[in-house]
Amino acid sequence: MISRRHFLAGLGTALLPLPAPAQPSWGVVRELSGEVTVNDFAASRQRALQPGQTLRTGADGRVWFTIGNDAFFLRPNSRLRLDGSRSSEPIIDLLRLVTGALGATFQRGMRRSIATATATIGIRGTGVYIEATPAWTYACTCFGTTEVSSSLNERFAVSAQSHEARLIRPGVPIARTSFERHTNEEMAALEALVGRPNPFRS
């Protein structure tokens, strides 16, 4: 089993940006370890990702991937569906985190959304860490601005330079909570994967 420290240590070489011809606009797997599947078939490095597919990780599974100039990681025991809001265009701009943990950084511009059972997080250019179960969502705006909404029809912007976390549960007002279970190092590694600088350095 690869430890998180050793896994991150390999990012400097394993996750260098791909040349433009090798980087599909829809998505590509960049690094993985343990059990990782796409639509229940074993995934591999440089596997293309398209709308309608579901990424799953097992108890020891981790995967890092890009969609255009957005970068992501999935932790163990996660399930993520890749969707598009416009059926006429093959663009992934809606990610449905059914369960598990997702880290993501986004290029500024086009609006994207992450949906869970209890929340929707609207995104333009920012970094987020999301954990989801059927009963609650932990949503940290690591940097930039998000728009968080819940089943109570609460909707508000969350802005951060360094981590503002919220807990969203059905029938309960959205609550502030602590920064936990992810690191600046992980978010900076995502930004480096798509050629952007460390967002936590002034």
Z-matrix of the N, CA and C atoms (Angstrom, degrees):
N
C 1 1.463
C 2 1.532 1 109.42
N 3 1.325 2 115.87 1 139.18
C 4 1.454 3 120.42 2 -178.85
C 5 1.517 4 108.72 3 -91.26
N 6 1.348 5 117.00 4 127.46
C 7 1.458 6 120.17 5 178.20
C 8 1.522 7 109.33 6 -73.80
N 9 1.362 8 116.52 7 159.08
C 10 1.461 9 119.79 8 179.34
C 11 1.508 10 110.48 9 -61.00
N 12 1.361 11 117.17 10 -38.83
C 13 1.465 12 120.01 11 -179.62
C 14 1.521 13 111.01 12 -61.81
N 15 1.364 14 117.32 13 -46.48
C 16 1.456 15 120.08 14 -179.35
C 17 1.526 16 111.02 15 -69.31
N 18 1.329 17 116.46 16 -35.86
C 19 1.458 18 120.28 17 178.85
C 20 1.523 19 110.68 18 -61.64
N 21 1.353 20 116.30 19 -47.02
C 22 1.461 21 120.12 20 -179.94
C 23 1.521 22 111.41 21 -67.94
N 24 1.353 23 116.14 22 -32.79
C 25 1.460 24 119.54 23 -178.78
C 26 1.519 25 111.35 24 -62.56
N 27 1.340 26 116.62 25 -29.11
C 28 1.457 27 120.02 26 -179.22
C 29 1.509 28 114.17 27 -82.27
N 30 1.318 29 117.85 28 -5.51
C 31 1.454 30 119.73 29 -175.01
C 32 1.526 31 112.60 30 -65.18
N 33 1.326 32 116.37 31 -31.81
C 34 1.458 33 119.46 32 -176.10
C 35 1.508 34 113.29 33 -58.06
N 36 1.345 35 116.55 34 -31.98
C 37 1.458 36 119.71 35 179.13
C 38 1.518 37 112.39 36 -105.19
N 39 1.339 38 117.46 37 -38.37
C 40 1.456 39 120.23 38 -173.78
C 41 1.515 40 112.82 39 -74.11
N 42 1.334 41 117.72 40 -26.35
C 43 1.451 42 119.89 41 -171.54
C 44 1.521 43 113.23 42 -115.37
N 45 1.323 44 116.91 43 30.43
C 46 1.457 45 118.90 44 174.42
C 47 1.520 46 109.07 45 -64.98
N 48 1.344 47 118.32 46 145.43
C 49 1.459 48 119.69 47 -179.69
C 50 1.520 49 112.12 48 -54.21
N 51 1.334 50 117.06 49 136.71
C 52 1.452 51 121.46 50 178.32
C 53 1.521 52 109.88 51 -75.16
N 54 1.347 53 117.25 52 151.55
C 55 1.453 54 119.18 53 172.84
C 56 1.523 55 109.90 54 -58.12
N 57 1.318 56 116.22 55 150.82
C 58 1.462 57 120.49 56 -175.54
C 59 1.524 58 113.63 57 -52.59
N 60 1.372 59 120.69 58 -43.56
C 61 1.461 60 119.77 59 -178.01
C 62 1.525 61 112.67 60 -63.76
N 63 1.359 62 118.34 61 -23.71
C 64 1.459 63 121.22 62 -175.74
C 65 1.516 64 112.53 63 -94.76
N 66 1.317 65 117.96 64 1.12
C 67 1.466 66 121.06 65 -175.48
C 68 1.517 67 109.88 66 -113.44
N 69 1.367 68 117.38 67 94.95
C 70 1.459 69 119.90 68 179.57
C 71 1.519 70 110.66 69 -59.91
N 72 1.333 71 116.17 70 149.47
C 73 1.454 72 119.45 71 -178.83
C 74 1.520 73 112.14 72 -68.52
N 75 1.344 74 118.22 73 -23.57
C 76 1.452 75 119.65 74 -176.65
C 77 1.522 76 112.82 75 -82.84
N 78 1.308 77 120.43 76 -40.49
C 79 1.459 78 120.39 77 178.51
C 80 1.504 79 112.54 78 162.59
N 81 1.334 80 115.97 79 158.65
C 82 1.460 81 121.08 80 178.96
C 83 1.522 82 109.56 81 -155.98
N 84 1.337 83 116.28 82 139.09
C 85 1.463 84 121.90 83 174.29
C 86 1.517 85 107.99 84 -73.94
N 87 1.332 86 116.61 85 130.70
C 88 1.456 87 120.31 86 -177.02
C 89 1.527 88 113.00 87 -105.78
N 90 1.322 89 117.87 88 -36.78
C 91 1.469 90 121.54 89 178.52
C 92 1.525 91 107.91 90 -157.38
N 93 1.319 92 116.29 91 148.65
C 94 1.455 93 119.55 92 178.22
C 95 1.514 94 110.60 93 -156.82
N 96 1.328 95 114.73 94 159.46
C 97 1.466 96 120.98 95 174.25
C 98 1.520 97 107.77 96 -149.15
N 99 1.326 98 116.65 97 153.47
C 100 1.450 99 121.43 98 -179.70
C 101 1.519 100 111.97 99 69.42
N 102 1.324 101 116.16 100 -156.46
C 103 1.463 102 121.61 101 -176.27
C 104 1.526 103 110.77 102 -83.09
N 105 1.338 104 115.83 103 115.34
C 106 1.467 105 122.61 104 177.05
C 107 1.526 106 107.52 105 -136.99
N 108 1.332 107 117.81 106 128.69
C 109 1.457 108 121.26 107 178.89
C 110 1.519 109 110.95 108 -127.27
N 111 1.331 110 114.80 109 154.14
C 112 1.457 111 123.34 110 170.42
C 113 1.517 112 106.27 111 -120.65
N 114 1.328 113 116.95 112 117.39
C 115 1.465 114 121.83 113 -174.25
C 116 1.526 115 111.29 114 51.13
N 117 1.325 116 115.31 115 40.74
C 118 1.473 117 124.04 116 175.50
C 119 1.522 118 114.11 117 71.08
N 120 1.332 119 118.59 118 10.70
C 121 1.457 120 122.58 119 172.02
C 122 1.526 121 108.56 120 -108.46
N 123 1.324 122 116.70 121 142.38
C 124 1.461 123 121.16 122 -177.81
C 125 1.519 124 110.98 123 -56.01
N 126 1.332 125 116.15 124 132.48
C 127 1.460 126 121.96 125 179.74
C 128 1.522 127 110.09 126 -88.84
N 129 1.332 128 115.56 127 161.50
C 130 1.459 129 121.76 128 176.26
C 131 1.514 130 108.86 129 -143.52
N 132 1.340 131 116.56 130 163.63
C 133 1.459 132 120.08 131 177.99
C 134 1.522 133 110.27 132 -59.46
N 135 1.338 134 115.43 133 140.84
C 136 1.454 135 125.82 134 179.73
C 137 1.526 136 112.65 135 69.17
N 138 1.319 137 116.41 136 16.55
C 139 1.466 138 121.38 137 172.59
C 140 1.521 139 108.52 138 -67.41
N 141 1.330 140 117.82 139 129.83
C 142 1.456 141 121.62 140 178.94
C 143 1.528 142 109.97 141 -72.21
N 144 1.335 143 115.44 142 144.73
C 145 1.457 144 122.63 143 178.43
C 146 1.521 145 108.79 144 -120.33
N 147 1.346 146 116.35 145 134.28
C 148 1.451 147 121.11 146 -175.37
C 149 1.527 148 110.76 147 -132.75
N 150 1.341 149 117.30 148 161.33
C 151 1.461 150 119.43 149 177.07
C 152 1.520 151 111.51 150 -56.79
N 153 1.327 152 115.75 151 143.42
C 154 1.455 153 121.32 152 179.78
C 155 1.511 154 114.34 153 93.53
N 156 1.332 155 117.67 154 -9.84
C 157 1.457 156 120.72 155 -179.95
C 158 1.531 157 111.27 156 -87.26
N 159 1.336 158 115.44 157 156.78
C 160 1.458 159 121.91 158 177.35
C 161 1.519 160 109.73 159 -122.00
N 162 1.315 161 115.68 160 124.95
C 163 1.466 162 122.65 161 174.66
C 164 1.521 163 108.59 162 -93.83
N 165 1.338 164 116.54 163 134.41
C 166 1.460 165 121.83 164 176.22
C 167 1.518 166 109.21 165 -130.91
N 168 1.315 167 116.09 166 144.43
C 169 1.464 168 121.12 167 172.28
C 170 1.519 169 108.76 168 -122.10
N 171 1.341 170 115.54 169 141.45
C 172 1.453 171 120.68 170 176.80
C 173 1.519 172 111.33 171 -83.99
N 174 1.329 173 115.34 172 -168.06
C 175 1.462 174 120.94 173 -176.25
C 176 1.524 175 112.39 174 -61.68
N 177 1.345 176 117.46 175 -24.63
C 178 1.466 177 120.89 176 178.76
C 179 1.525 178 111.78 177 -116.28
N 180 1.323 179 117.69 178 14.24
C 181 1.460 180 121.15 179 -172.24
C 182 1.519 181 114.10 180 -91.84
N 183 1.316 182 116.31 181 138.76
C 184 1.461 183 124.26 182 173.44
C 185 1.521 184 107.74 183 -141.67
N 186 1.326 185 116.00 184 142.49
C 187 1.461 186 119.22 185 178.47
C 188 1.523 187 109.06 186 -144.56
N 189 1.349 188 114.66 187 139.98
C 190 1.459 189 122.80 188 173.52
C 191 1.523 190 106.53 189 -116.15
N 192 1.333 191 117.57 190 133.76
C 193 1.455 192 120.24 191 -177.98
C 194 1.522 193 109.80 192 -149.33
N 195 1.327 194 115.02 193 163.94
C 196 1.459 195 121.20 194 177.74
C 197 1.515 196 109.32 195 -124.83
N 198 1.331 197 115.46 196 150.86
C 199 1.456 198 123.18 197 169.95
C 200 1.519 199 105.30 198 -129.89
N 201 1.323 200 117.07 199 105.54
C 202 1.461 201 120.43 200 -172.04
C 203 1.514 202 109.50 201 59.03
N 204 1.346 203 117.35 202 -121.74
C 205 1.464 204 121.59 203 179.01
C 206 1.527 205 112.18 204 -104.79
N 207 1.317 206 117.11 205 22.66
C 208 1.459 207 122.68 206 171.72
C 209 1.525 208 108.47 207 -104.31
N 210 1.332 209 116.86 208 146.64
C 211 1.464 210 121.04 209 -175.88
C 212 1.527 211 110.10 210 -129.02
N 213 1.346 212 116.23 211 147.07
C 214 1.453 213 121.40 212 -171.58
C 215 1.526 214 111.68 213 -144.68
N 216 1.330 215 115.28 214 153.04
C 217 1.467 216 120.05 215 161.91
C 218 1.525 217 108.96 216 -133.85
N 219 1.331 218 114.69 217 149.75
C 220 1.456 219 122.51 218 172.80
C 221 1.516 220 108.40 219 -117.50
N 222 1.323 221 116.31 220 134.47
C 223 1.456 222 122.83 221 176.67
C 224 1.532 223 110.26 222 -85.39
N 225 1.360 224 117.58 223 174.84
C 226 1.471 225 120.19 224 178.13
C 227 1.531 226 112.70 225 -59.05
N 228 1.342 227 114.29 226 153.99
C 229 1.471 228 123.12 227 176.76
C 230 1.527 229 112.33 228 57.02
N 231 1.329 230 115.34 229 45.72
C 232 1.464 231 121.06 230 179.88
C 233 1.527 232 110.81 231 -118.59
N 234 1.317 233 114.65 232 153.45
C 235 1.466 234 121.68 233 175.57
C 236 1.512 235 108.21 234 -137.46
N 237 1.329 236 116.81 235 122.80
C 238 1.465 237 123.14 236 -175.21
C 239 1.520 238 109.28 237 -133.27
N 240 1.328 239 116.01 238 124.90
C 241 1.470 240 120.33 239 175.35
C 242 1.520 241 109.17 240 -100.53
N 243 1.332 242 115.96 241 134.21
C 244 1.462 243 123.61 242 179.12
C 245 1.515 244 108.84 243 -97.37
N 246 1.321 245 117.12 244 118.14
C 247 1.464 246 120.89 245 -176.25
C 248 1.522 247 110.70 246 -131.24
N 249 1.319 248 114.75 247 166.70
C 250 1.452 249 121.87 248 173.26
C 251 1.514 250 109.67 249 -122.52
N 252 1.316 251 116.87 250 143.99
C 253 1.465 252 120.35 251 179.85
C 254 1.522 253 112.01 252 -82.05
N 255 1.350 254 116.42 253 -15.21
C 256 1.465 255 121.05 254 179.79
C 257 1.521 256 108.85 255 -118.22
N 258 1.333 257 116.38 256 108.45
C 259 1.467 258 120.86 257 -175.75
C 260 1.521 259 112.34 258 -62.98
N 261 1.329 260 116.88 259 -23.08
C 262 1.467 261 120.37 260 -177.76
C 263 1.522 262 112.97 261 -80.69
N 264 1.356 263 117.29 262 -10.96
C 265 1.463 264 120.48 263 -176.95
C 266 1.527 265 110.17 264 -125.24
N 267 1.340 266 118.28 265 133.43
C 268 1.466 267 121.50 266 -179.38
C 269 1.527 268 111.87 267 -81.27
N 270 1.334 269 116.33 268 60.40
C 271 1.458 270 121.35 269 -177.14
C 272 1.524 271 108.88 270 -119.03
N 273 1.326 272 116.97 271 129.70
C 274 1.459 273 121.48 272 176.70
C 275 1.527 274 107.89 273 -87.53
N 276 1.319 275 116.57 274 107.61
C 277 1.461 276 119.85 275 177.45
C 278 1.529 277 111.97 276 -130.93
N 279 1.340 278 116.68 277 7.56
C 280 1.457 279 122.32 278 177.76
C 281 1.522 280 108.55 279 -135.46
N 282 1.326 281 116.60 280 118.41
C 283 1.462 282 121.62 281 178.62
C 284 1.523 283 108.32 282 -111.62
N 285 1.330 284 116.74 283 126.40
C 286 1.458 285 122.27 284 -179.73
C 287 1.523 286 108.94 285 -106.28
N 288 1.332 287 115.87 286 103.81
C 289 1.452 288 120.95 287 178.98
C 290 1.524 289 107.54 288 -86.95
N 291 1.319 290 116.33 289 101.33
C 292 1.460 291 121.51 290 -177.55
C 293 1.521 292 110.15 291 -72.09
N 294 1.326 293 114.91 292 -44.30
C 295 1.462 294 120.17 293 177.88
C 296 1.524 295 108.60 294 -160.04
N 297 1.329 296 116.23 295 156.66
C 298 1.450 297 120.65 296 176.09
C 299 1.515 298 113.36 297 103.79
N 300 1.341 299 116.21 298 -154.82
C 301 1.464 300 121.88 299 -171.81
C 302 1.522 301 110.40 300 -133.35
N 303 1.341 302 114.85 301 132.69
C 304 1.456 303 123.17 302 -177.32
C 305 1.517 304 109.57 303 -129.83
N 306 1.333 305 117.38 304 129.13
C 307 1.453 306 123.09 305 168.23
C 308 1.516 307 108.22 306 -107.17
N 309 1.338 308 118.02 307 141.87
C 310 1.457 309 119.78 308 -176.16
C 311 1.519 310 110.84 309 -154.09
N 312 1.332 311 116.05 310 143.44
C 313 1.460 312 122.07 311 169.98
C 314 1.522 313 107.74 312 -129.65
N 315 1.339 314 115.98 313 141.94
C 316 1.458 315 121.63 314 -170.18
C 317 1.518 316 111.25 315 -126.13
N 318 1.330 317 115.03 316 141.29
C 319 1.456 318 121.01 317 172.26
C 320 1.533 319 108.88 318 -70.44
N 321 1.316 320 116.34 319 146.56
C 322 1.463 321 120.05 320 176.80
C 323 1.518 322 109.86 321 -66.85
N 324 1.331 323 114.92 322 146.85
C 325 1.455 324 119.30 323 177.69
C 326 1.508 325 111.79 324 133.47
N 327 1.326 326 115.78 325 -118.84
C 328 1.460 327 122.58 326 -175.10
C 329 1.530 328 112.20 327 -53.63
N 330 1.308 329 115.99 328 138.85
C 331 1.459 330 120.96 329 178.57
C 332 1.523 331 110.29 330 -73.71
N 333 1.321 332 116.06 331 135.88
C 334 1.462 333 123.19 332 173.30
C 335 1.519 334 108.55 333 -129.10
N 336 1.334 335 117.18 334 163.71
C 337 1.456 336 121.49 335 -179.96
C 338 1.521 337 110.27 336 -138.19
N 339 1.342 338 114.68 337 147.80
C 340 1.461 339 121.89 338 169.75
C 341 1.519 340 106.25 339 -116.91
N 342 1.335 341 116.78 340 125.10
C 343 1.459 342 121.62 341 -179.26
C 344 1.516 343 109.85 342 -113.83
N 345 1.331 344 116.42 343 138.67
C 346 1.455 345 123.01 344 172.66
C 347 1.533 346 107.63 345 -125.80
N 348 1.316 347 117.14 346 -175.68
C 349 1.471 348 120.49 347 179.64
C 350 1.521 349 112.03 348 -66.04
N 351 1.340 350 117.80 349 -25.35
C 352 1.466 351 120.08 350 -173.58
C 353 1.522 352 114.40 351 -121.35
N 354 1.328 353 118.40 352 -1.64
C 355 1.469 354 119.16 353 -174.71
C 356 1.517 355 111.43 354 -155.69
N 357 1.337 356 114.44 355 159.69
C 358 1.456 357 121.96 356 168.27
C 359 1.517 358 107.43 357 -128.67
N 360 1.332 359 116.02 358 131.33
C 361 1.457 360 121.66 359 -179.10
C 362 1.528 361 107.74 360 -115.61
N 363 1.331 362 116.01 361 113.14
C 364 1.452 363 121.23 362 178.66
C 365 1.521 364 110.28 363 -87.27
N 366 1.333 365 116.08 364 138.06
C 367 1.463 366 121.21 365 -169.83
C 368 1.519 367 110.44 366 -137.01
N 369 1.338 368 115.54 367 143.67
C 370 1.455 369 120.81 368 164.63
C 371 1.529 370 108.14 369 -119.39
N 372 1.324 371 118.67 370 -86.85
C 373 1.462 372 120.29 371 176.97
C 374 1.510 373 109.65 372 -119.88
N 375 1.308 374 117.48 373 108.49
C 376 1.461 375 120.24 374 -173.61
C 377 1.521 376 109.20 375 -170.48
N 378 1.327 377 115.87 376 -179.95
C 379 1.463 378 121.89 377 173.36
C 380 1.514 379 109.53 378 -126.65
N 381 1.327 380 116.71 379 137.52
C 382 1.461 381 120.77 380 -178.43
C 383 1.526 382 110.53 381 -138.24
N 384 1.338 383 114.17 382 155.39
C 385 1.459 384 121.20 383 169.28
C 386 1.521 385 106.41 384 -129.31
N 387 1.341 386 116.73 385 125.38
C 388 1.459 387 122.34 386 -174.39
C 389 1.524 388 108.88 387 -125.67
N 390 1.322 389 116.70 388 133.24
C 391 1.461 390 122.21 389 166.81
C 392 1.518 391 107.84 390 -119.08
N 393 1.352 392 116.66 391 140.07
C 394 1.459 393 119.78 392 -174.97
C 395 1.517 394 111.66 393 -138.13
N 396 1.329 395 114.98 394 140.34
C 397 1.452 396 124.45 395 167.03
C 398 1.526 397 106.10 396 -133.68
N 399 1.336 398 118.97 397 172.16
C 400 1.466 399 118.74 398 175.16
C 401 1.529 400 113.36 399 -62.25
N 402 1.340 401 117.67 400 -20.31
C 403 1.470 402 121.27 401 -173.23
C 404 1.526 403 114.00 402 -101.25
N 405 1.331 404 119.77 403 -19.45
C 406 1.452 405 120.43 404 -177.46
C 407 1.521 406 110.91 405 -160.70
N 408 1.323 407 115.01 406 161.37
C 409 1.461 408 122.85 407 173.76
C 410 1.520 409 108.91 408 -130.25
N 411 1.337 410 115.87 409 130.55
C 412 1.464 411 122.25 410 170.22
C 413 1.523 412 105.84 411 -101.11
N 414 1.333 413 117.15 412 120.34
C 415 1.461 414 121.50 413 -177.20
C 416 1.524 415 109.65 414 -127.40
N 417 1.330 416 116.14 415 114.12
C 418 1.457 417 121.09 416 177.68
C 419 1.529 418 109.30 417 -108.60
N 420 1.329 419 115.69 418 122.07
C 421 1.457 420 120.61 419 169.53
C 422 1.523 421 106.06 420 -85.46
N 423 1.327 422 115.81 421 102.85
C 424 1.467 423 120.46 422 -173.02
C 425 1.525 424 111.58 423 -75.17
N 426 1.329 425 117.28 424 -36.95
C 427 1.459 426 122.85 425 172.26
C 428 1.518 427 107.33 426 -160.83
N 429 1.326 428 116.86 427 155.64
C 430 1.453 429 120.72 428 -178.17
C 431 1.522 430 111.54 429 87.45
N 432 1.323 431 116.75 430 -155.20
C 433 1.465 432 121.93 431 -175.62
C 434 1.521 433 110.33 432 -133.01
N 435 1.322 434 115.81 433 136.30
C 436 1.457 435 122.05 434 173.75
C 437 1.527 436 109.11 435 -123.92
N 438 1.330 437 115.52 436 164.88
C 439 1.461 438 121.24 437 171.72
C 440 1.519 439 107.30 438 -118.02
N 441 1.320 440 117.24 439 114.82
C 442 1.457 441 123.13 440 -175.27
C 443 1.520 442 109.14 441 -103.06
N 444 1.334 443 116.85 442 132.36
C 445 1.460 444 120.88 443 175.53
C 446 1.522 445 109.30 444 -133.54
N 447 1.340 446 115.63 445 154.87
C 448 1.460 447 121.31 446 -175.14
C 449 1.512 448 110.76 447 -131.97
N 450 1.344 449 115.47 448 178.63
C 451 1.459 450 121.07 449 179.82
C 452 1.527 451 112.06 450 -67.96
N 453 1.321 452 118.13 451 -16.60
C 454 1.469 453 121.73 452 176.47
C 455 1.523 454 112.12 453 -84.50
N 456 1.342 455 116.14 454 8.08
C 457 1.460 456 122.35 455 -177.05
C 458 1.528 457 112.58 456 65.14
N 459 1.331 458 116.64 457 19.49
C 460 1.467 459 119.88 458 168.05
C 461 1.526 460 108.03 459 -69.94
N 462 1.301 461 115.92 460 140.75
C 463 1.465 462 120.15 461 177.77
C 464 1.520 463 108.29 462 -151.32
N 465 1.327 464 116.94 463 120.71
C 466 1.459 465 118.80 464 177.77
C 467 1.513 466 110.25 465 -156.64
N 468 1.318 467 115.12 466 160.33
C 469 1.460 468 121.72 467 -179.82
C 470 1.517 469 110.03 468 -86.24
N 471 1.339 470 115.23 469 143.64
C 472 1.459 471 122.27 470 173.49
C 473 1.521 472 107.10 471 -122.54
N 474 1.335 473 116.82 472 120.82
C 475 1.458 474 121.67 473 179.18
C 476 1.523 475 109.54 474 -115.41
N 477 1.331 476 115.88 475 141.97
C 478 1.460 477 119.73 476 -177.37
C 479 1.518 478 110.71 477 -152.47
N 480 1.325 479 114.64 478 145.57
C 481 1.455 480 120.82 479 166.27
C 482 1.519 481 110.04 480 -98.05
N 483 1.333 482 116.39 481 -24.78
C 484 1.463 483 120.74 482 179.88
C 485 1.530 484 110.18 483 -156.93
N 486 1.339 485 115.68 484 77.66
C 487 1.457 486 124.56 485 166.65
C 488 1.534 487 115.53 486 72.20
N 489 1.322 488 114.59 487 108.22
C 490 1.460 489 124.06 488 170.33
C 491 1.524 490 106.30 489 -128.46
N 492 1.331 491 117.38 490 112.85
C 493 1.462 492 121.46 491 -172.77
C 494 1.525 493 111.34 492 -106.59
N 495 1.339 494 115.23 493 148.68
C 496 1.456 495 122.62 494 177.30
C 497 1.532 496 109.44 495 -133.84
N 498 1.344 497 115.01 496 149.62
C 499 1.456 498 122.52 497 173.94
C 500 1.522 499 107.71 498 -113.26
N 501 1.345 500 115.88 499 124.29
C 502 1.461 501 120.99 500 -176.83
C 503 1.526 502 108.61 501 -117.97
N 504 1.338 503 116.56 502 121.90
C 505 1.466 504 122.98 503 179.61
C 506 1.527 505 109.49 504 -131.49
N 507 1.343 506 117.43 505 150.90
C 508 1.470 507 119.41 506 -178.92
C 509 1.529 508 111.56 507 -61.76
N 510 1.320 509 115.93 508 134.45
C 511 1.451 510 120.81 509 175.04
C 512 1.507 511 116.15 510 71.88
N 513 1.338 512 116.90 511 9.18
C 514 1.464 513 121.61 512 -177.80
C 515 1.525 514 108.28 513 -127.37
N 516 1.324 515 119.28 514 135.77
C 517 1.467 516 119.71 515 177.53
C 518 1.529 517 111.70 516 -57.08
N 519 1.325 518 115.87 517 144.68
C 520 1.462 519 121.08 518 177.12
C 521 1.524 520 109.24 519 -59.43
N 522 1.331 521 116.40 520 133.72
C 523 1.467 522 121.07 521 -174.67
C 524 1.522 523 111.09 522 -122.82
N 525 1.319 524 116.04 523 143.99
C 526 1.458 525 120.67 524 170.46
C 527 1.531 526 109.23 525 -64.63
N 528 1.320 527 115.95 526 147.45
C 529 1.455 528 120.05 527 175.11
C 530 1.525 529 108.52 528 -147.61
N 531 1.319 530 117.58 529 -179.40
C 532 1.465 531 121.25 530 -171.44
C 533 1.527 532 112.12 531 -86.14
N 534 1.312 533 115.13 532 158.43
C 535 1.471 534 123.76 533 173.84
C 536 1.513 535 107.34 534 -78.09
N 537 1.352 536 117.68 535 118.60
C 538 1.462 537 119.88 536 -176.35
C 539 1.525 538 111.36 537 -156.95
N 540 1.327 539 114.85 538 159.44
C 541 1.463 540 125.52 539 171.01
C 542 1.525 541 115.27 540 66.39
N 543 1.325 542 118.27 541 13.03
C 544 1.455 543 121.30 542 170.17
C 545 1.520 544 107.63 543 -151.78
N 546 1.335 545 117.39 544 167.57
C 547 1.458 546 121.04 545 -171.09
C 548 1.527 547 111.64 546 -132.40
N 549 1.332 548 115.33 547 159.14
C 550 1.458 549 120.97 548 170.51
C 551 1.526 550 110.90 549 -57.60
N 552 1.329 551 115.94 550 -38.10
C 553 1.459 552 120.57 551 -178.25
C 554 1.531 553 111.32 552 -59.77
N 555 1.318 554 116.63 553 -42.56
C 556 1.461 555 120.06 554 179.82
C 557 1.528 556 111.46 555 -65.74
N 558 1.330 557 117.25 556 -43.07
C 559 1.453 558 119.62 557 -178.86
C 560 1.526 559 111.31 558 -68.25
N 561 1.331 560 116.71 559 -38.00
C 562 1.464 561 120.67 560 176.73
C 563 1.524 562 110.74 561 -64.56
N 564 1.347 563 117.40 562 -36.31
C 565 1.462 564 120.93 563 178.01
C 566 1.528 565 110.94 564 -64.31
N 567 1.325 566 117.85 565 -36.84
C 568 1.458 567 120.18 566 175.12
C 569 1.524 568 111.15 567 -62.86
N 570 1.328 569 116.99 568 -46.57
C 571 1.466 570 120.02 569 178.66
C 572 1.533 571 111.11 570 -61.15
N 573 1.321 572 117.13 571 -40.27
C 574 1.469 573 120.49 572 179.04
C 575 1.528 574 111.25 573 -63.55
N 576 1.324 575 116.18 574 -32.39
C 577 1.458 576 121.24 575 -178.90
C 578 1.526 577 112.25 576 -60.17
N 579 1.325 578 117.43 577 -30.23
C 580 1.469 579 121.50 578 178.74
C 581 1.525 580 111.50 579 -112.28
N 582 1.337 581 116.38 580 21.20
C 583 1.451 582 120.97 581 170.08
C 584 1.521 583 116.02 582 79.19
N 585 1.349 584 117.47 583 20.17
C 586 1.459 585 119.49 584 178.03
C 587 1.530 586 109.79 585 -104.30
N 588 1.348 587 117.68 586 154.52
C 589 1.458 588 120.75 587 -176.56
C 590 1.525 589 112.13 588 -74.55
N 591 1.325 590 115.66 589 166.19
C 592 1.463 591 123.04 590 176.64
C 593 1.532 592 109.06 591 -59.05
N 594 1.333 593 119.45 592 118.94
C 595 1.466 594 120.43 593 -176.40
C 596 1.521 595 113.98 594 -74.38
N 597 1.325 596 117.48 595 -9.92
C 598 1.471 597 120.68 596 -176.30
C 599 1.524 598 112.49 597 -100.82
N 600 1.326 599 117.16 598 4.59
C 601 1.465 600 121.31 599 176.99
C 602 1.522 601 108.88 600 -101.35
N 603 1.314 602 116.36 601 130.03
C 604 1.467 603 120.16 602 179.60
C 605 1.519 604 110.41 603 -80.26
